[in-house]
């Protein structure tokens, strides 16, 4: 829901050149990428899918098909470290920067937000600032890394997306990648919390809608 909302904001504020998705062997890739393609097509943008199959073969993470079971619980719980894919954002941003320079874009947009979690080293602000500087220095056109949601939390993104006309029913969060959102994994818990805190109706169909776990923080 973050990336789709960021796409709609970029469409409002800038000239979008293309939309980039990555299939890296995550359990939910086959569920989320068709929604990315749907929104890109709806807005009239080129959509490319980059396959990073080596990550599923060589990297250790329960988020990947080669990994173990996705845990239940709040996103901030320690067991969610099992879903970290080592240096995922670094790899994807590097590819995106090369693609951006090759297709005449001036910037890469990522939906990083203020609620991104400390369990993910490549979501932290220090990493993003350093990566942005590396992209700028490593491209002839001095490609920028834009983070339009960096001052928003997940609820703020839900509100912004609603304002932009995003159909959140056509977005995917659940890390398990089943036929429906499970409602209990960290990403489902975060999604459910976001709509509740935003005071918005949640259009998502979940397998389980029992009480949300309290935030460890």
Secondary structure, DSSP 8 states (H G I E B T S, - for coil): -HHHHHHHHHHHHS---EEEEEE-SBTTHHHHHHHHHHHHHHHT-EEEEEE-HHHHHH---TTBTTS----BS-TTSGGGGGG--TTHHHHHHHHHHHHHHHTT-SEEE----TT--TT-GGGSHHHHHHHHHHHHHTSTT--EEE-TTTT--HHHHHHHHHHTT--GGG----TT--SSB-SSBHHHHHHHHHHHHHT------BS----------
